[in-house]
Amino acid sequence: MPQETAPVDVIMPLYNGERFVERSIGSVLGQSLPPRRIIVVDDGSTDGSAERVRLLSDQHAGPTKIVLVQQTNAGPNAARNHGLRLSDSPYVAFLDADDLWHAEKLAKQLRLFNEAGSDLLLVYCHGHWIDTEDRTTDGPPLRESRPLRGRVFEQLLERNRITGSASAALIRREAFSLAGPFDESLRTMEDFDMWLRIAEHGRIDLVAEDLVGIRTHATNNTKNAPHMLKGMLRFTTKWFSRAQGHPSVMHEWGHLIALLTMRCNDRRAAFALVNEHLSSEQQRVLFRKAFGSLRLYTLLKQLRRSVSSESTNT
């Protein structure tokens, strides 16, 4: 008797991921309730990624179909959108080609959907960091002390509290009809942007269990401070008009922009990037406590850190 499959298409953007992609696909095939399809979108890889997926597809005899499509390099959002256009299942999940799922992830998230009304659009879960050998490692917590449930747009606007990146989410297909596709102009913060747009139209819920492993390694975009800063600035520009009436949101976004600026090796180039993307009025709101000056804001942060460090050492 054929194994039951979940009414889910899994979309996996892939770029030069031959080291991890088989393990990631294996974690999908190992689901207690496996999905109908895994749509792997190779985003112009120059390594052996596509060939590994092709061989795995040829060798796999289970109920889940592995589909490989290829495109010229256009970024992960374009790859996700390509996969969305090819998918037709009632639910969509995303998995980065270096992350891993717990075997019960889809089953537990689908259970929440089955118990809820049609206005539930997204279910996420907690996660943990893993190293190149799949071992749990330390890192910023992938869980929130105040988890989001329900109509959460206002709460979510301050910062991305849907932990675990796109790999943690299961989404009702109708959500994309309401919110639209991923914004291909964003190379970072794209998941936050999408969750906000979904949250404008329906409810979000959580399986409060650790069900996804997020890979950390040398090529993660999160380790590239200038890249992350540029993405944060584009995101801020896009959502500024919706958020400027919320002082706590402006404080949080200003704080993050300052931190990313301080992590850039070329601080002068970072300041120039901020001035290129943000108007003086936007900077006045974001860095209000420093009279609208990012330079002064970062200087005050450095002084506070120095004072704190000296107090700790005495």
N, C-alpha and C positions, 0 to 999 in steps of 0.2 A: 504493500500500500504506500503510495507516494507521501512524503513528509509534507505536512501543512506548511505553507509559507505565509508570511505577514504581508498585508497589502501596502508594502513599502518599496520605494525605489531609493537606493543609496547612491549618492553622487559623490565621486571622489576626484577632486582636481589633482593632477599629477604633474610634477616638473622635476626632472632629475632625481627621482626618488627610488632608484633601484635598490638601495640598501635596505629600505624598510617596507616597500609597498606590498611584498608578499605577506609579511606579518600583519599588516593592516587589513588586507583582504581576508586573511585567515581568521581574524577576529570577527569579521562579518559572517563568514561561512560557518563559524562556530556558534552562532546565536541559537539559543534554545528555540526561538521562533524566527527562522531565517527569512530575509526579505525576498521579494520576487526577483529583483535585479540589482546588480551593482553596475552602475554606469561610470566607467573610468574615463575621464577626459584628459588625455595627454596634451599638455599645454606646450608643445614644441620642445620636448626633452631632447637633450643631446647625448644622454647616456643610454644604458640598456633598459630603461624603465618599461617602455612599451613592449619590448620583446618578452620581458618577464611576465607581464600581464597576459600577453597573448598565449604563452606557454601554459600559464595557470588556467586560462579559460579552456584551452584544448584538453587539459588533463582532468578538469573538474567534472564530476558526474552527478553532483547533488542537485537539489531542486532549484537552487538559485542560479540564475543566468548571469554570467559575467560578460559585459559588453564593453569593448574598447573602441573609443573614437579619438581622433587626433585633430589638432588644430595648430595653426601657427601661434607662436607665443604671444599671448595677450593678457596674461595675468590670471590669478585664481578666480576673480569675480566673473571674468568672461568664461572661464571653464565651468564654473557653477551654473551660469546662465545657459550655456550650451547643454549641460546635462539636464537642466530643468525643461528645456524645449523638447528633449527626447523622452522625458519621463511621462508616465500617465497613471501611476498608482495614486490612490487616495491620500497617501502620506509620503513625505520626502524627508530623508535624513542625509546629513553631510558628514563625511569623514575625511580629514586630511590624510594624505598618503603616508604619514609617519606616526599617526596616533593609533590607539588600540581601544577596543570596546570590551567591557565585561560581557559574558555570555547571556546575561539576562536583561541587557539594556533595552532592546526593542520591545521585548515582552512586557516589561514593567511600565514603559512609557505608553504603549498601546492600551494597557489596562486602564490607565487614567483617562485616555481619550474615550474608551468604550463606556466609562462610567459618567462622562460629562456630556454637556450639550454641545451643539454645533458652534457655539461662540468660543469654545476653547480652540485656540489656533496653534499654540506652541507648548511643548513640554520639554523641559531641560532636566539635567541631573548634575550631581557633584562629580568631581574628578580629582586626579592626582597627577603629579609630574613623574615622568619616567625618563631614564637615561637611554643611551644607545643600545644597551643590552636588556631593555624592558624592565629594569629594576626601578622600584619607587625611589625617588630622590626628593630633596628639599626644594622648596620654592614658595612663592606667594600662594596663600591658600586658595584652592579652587572650590570654595564654598563660602556662602555669605552668612553672617550672623543673623541677618534679617532677610530671609529668603522671600522672593517675590512670588505672589500668587494673586490671581485675579486681574482686574483692570489696573495696570501698573505703570502707565505711561509717565505720569508725574514722578513717581519714585525712580523709575529707570533712567530718566533724563539726566540725573546728576552724574551717574557713572554706570558702566556696564556691569550690572549685578547678575547677569546670566553667565555664570562661570562655566569654564570648560570649552570655550570658543565654539565655533560652528559644529565641532565634533560631538558636542553634548546635546544638541537639539534634535527633536523630532517635530515636524511641522505638517499641519494639515494643508493639502494642496491648495485649497481655496484661499489660504493666506496670501499666496503670491498673486492671485487675481485681484485682491484688495490692495496689497502693498506694492506690487510691481516687482521687477527683478532686482538683483544685486546691482548696486551703483558701480559701474566699471571705472569711474574716475577715481574711486577710492582704492588705494593699494594697502591701506591699513584702516582699522576701525570699521571695516565693511560689515562685520557681523553686528556690531553695536548699532550701526545705521539701520540695518535690516530689522533688528529686534524692536527698535523704536517705531518703525513704520508698521510692523505687525501689531505692536501694542496699542497703536491708535485705533485699531479695528476690532480687537477682541481680547479674550482672556489668555493669560499665561499661567502655567502650573509647573510643579516641580516634583520629581521623584527624588526624595532627600537621601539618596544613596550614592556612593562612589562607584560610578559605572563607566568611566572613561579615563584612559591614560593619555596625557598630553606630553608629547616628546619634546625634550629640550636638548639642543645640540648646537654646534658652532654656526650653522647656517640659518638658524631661526631669525626671522625678520625682527623679532622683539629685541634682539641684541644690537640692531642697527639703529642707533639713536637718531641720526639725521633723517633716516627713512621714516621712523615712527613719528618724529616731530612734524614732518611734512604732511603725513596722513592725519595727524591730530588737527593741524591747522585747516586742512581742507574740510574735515568733519565739522570743526567749529564754525567755519564760514557758512556751511550748508545749514546748520541748525541754530545759528545765533539768534535769528529773529524770534524763534519759538522759545528760546531759553533765557533771553536777556532779562525777562521779568522775574526770574528766580535767582535771588542773590546766592543761595547755597550752590546752585548749579554753576554760576559764574565763578564762584570761589574755587570750586573743585576743578573746573576746566583750566582756570588760570594757574592753579597749583600744578596740574599735570604738564601744561606747556612749559612752565618754569623748570620742572624737574628734567624734562626731555632736553631742554636747552642746556642745562648744566651738565648733562651727560655727553654732549657733543664735544669732540676734541677741538674743533674749530668754532669757538664761541662767537667770534665775529660773524662768521657765515650763518650761524644759527640766528643771531639777532637780525641779520639782513633778511633771512627767510621769514621771520615773524613779521617784519615790517612790510614785506612783499604781500603777505596774505591777509593781514589784519589792519583795518583802518585805525586811525588814532582814537576814534570814538569807541571802537570795539576794545582796544587795549585799555582805555580808561575804565571801562566796565570790568574787564577781566582782572586787571591789576589795581583795583581801586585803593587797596591799602597802601600801595606804593605810588599813589598819585598818577596811575596810568603808565608807569615806567617799568618795563620788564627788567631793565638793567638794575634798577634799584631793588626790585622785587627779588631777583636772584641774589643780589648782594646781601640783603637782609636774611635770606634763607641760609646763606653761607655763614654769616655771623652767628645766627642762632645755633647752627650745627657746631661751630667752634666752641661756643659757650657751653653747650650741652656736653661736648666731648671733654672739655676741661673739668666740668663738674663731676663727670663720671670717673675721671682719673685721679681726682683729689680725695 
